[in-house]
Structures are given as C-alpha cells and as structure tokens.
Amino acid sequence: MGTNSKKTLLRIVLLSSLAAALLTVTYGALFIASNTVDVDVEYQVGLTATVVDTQVTLEGVVSNMGSPVGAGYAVDFYYSVYGSDWAYFDSQTTDANGYVTTTYSITANGYYDFQAIATIP
C-alpha cells in the first residue's frame, strides 16, 4: 500500500468515527425518557353461590383495591364439570354498585366449578 492509500484510509476512518459521534449525539437529543409512574390496579370479582334444587344463583361484585366499581362492567360466567375445560354460559353487566347476578341450571349430577371474569373498560 502506498502512502496516499494509508492517508485516504486514515481519513475515511476518522470521518466515519466523527460521523458516528455526531450521530450518537443527535440520536441522544431526539429521544428523552419520561419519568416512571406506578399505578396499582387490583381488579377482582368476588363470587358466591346459592343452590336451590337444580338452580345455582351466582352473585358477584367487581372491585378495584377493595372498593366496588360502578355500573357498566361486563362479567362473563363460566362453569366446569369434574375439572373439564371452562365453558361460557352467560354474560351480565354490573349495576351502579358493581354487583352482578346470574343463574345456572344444573342438568346432570356432577362436581361443578364456577368462575366470573370481568372486562375492564
């Protein structure tokens, strides 16, 4: 390699380094991180069951941090027999106090589990 080739290569390396340094400074100026805000959200659906003959009445309350939510929260109800997959059977909307009620009719003997899942708007 001749002397001119080495000088050209040195110039290219210096210019590349300078361009990278300028790009890094520009990149850092374009993106600035905001502060972090912690939000504690703990929605729950408390569910109770009352059985009369073949009718299971499920009453639930949707709450956040222990306080009932208001009206308009959709709650889907599911059942499982003998640990099978969950099957959807009803959907209700909470009242002004966060309460919701539904009834399930048992059609066969068995061990039933129920759950309620709220959709948070």
N, C-alpha and C positions, 0 to 999 in steps of 0.2 A: 504494500500500500504506500502510496506517495504521501508527502507532507500535506498536500492540498486535500487529499481524501480524508486524512485524520482531522484536519481543521473543519471540514464540512461535517463529518460525523460528530465532532465535539459541539458544533453549532446546533445541529439537529437535537442532540441530547439536551443541551442547555435550553433550547426553545421548547422542547417537549416538557421538561421539568418546570419551566416558567409557566407554560400553558396549564399544566396540571395544578400548580399552586394557585393560579388565578381562578381556575375552575372551582377548586375547593373553597376558596374564599367566597366566590359568587354563590355556590351551592349552599354554603352555610348561612348566607344572608337571606336566601329565599325561603327557607324552612325554619320556623321557630316553634318549639314545642310550648303548649299551653300548660297551665298548672293542672294538677290532678284533683278531681272532685270525687269523693267517696259517697256513694248512695247506698244505704242499707234498705233493701226491699225483701220482705219475707211474707209473701202471699201464702195463705193456707186455706184449705177447705176442711172445716170440721164437720164430720158426718156422723149422724146417729141413725139407728134403725129401730122401727117398731114393727112387730109381726103379729098380725091377726089373721088366723086361718091361713089362707094362701096369699095374702096381701102383705107385701113388705113396703112400709112407708119410710122413705129416706128423707131426712131433714138435714140441711147443711147450712153453714154460714161461711161466707168468704171473708177473710180478714187479712189485713196487712199490718204487721208488727203488733198483732193482738187486737186491733180495732176493726170492727166490721166496716166493709166498704159500702158504697151506696148502690143504687139501682143500676141495672144495665149490664152486669157481668154475665156472660154466657157460661153455663155449667153443663158439661156433658157427663152422663151417668153410664157406668159400665158394670157388668157382672161377670163372674167366673164361677164355673161349677167344677168342684173337685180339682181346683188348681189349673184348669184349662186356660187357653188364651182368653184375654179380656174381650167381651162383646159389648158393643154400644147398644143401649136401649132407649135413651131419652135425652132431651136437652131442655133446660129451663133457664130463665133469666132471673137474676137476683132482684128482690124488692128493694125499697128505699133503705132498709136496714141491713142489706147484704144477705138476707135469708132466701133459701130456695127449697122447694119440696117436690118430690115425685113419688110415684107408686109403681112397684114391680109385682107382677102376678106370677107366682110360682106355678109351674105346670108339671113338675116331676119332683120326686124325692131327691135329695142331694145336699151337699155341703156347698153353700153359696158364699161368695165374697163380693163385696160391692166397693166401688170407688167413684169419686167425683173429681173431675178435672175442670178448673176454671180457666177461661180465656181472658187474659188481662188486656183491656183496650189500650 
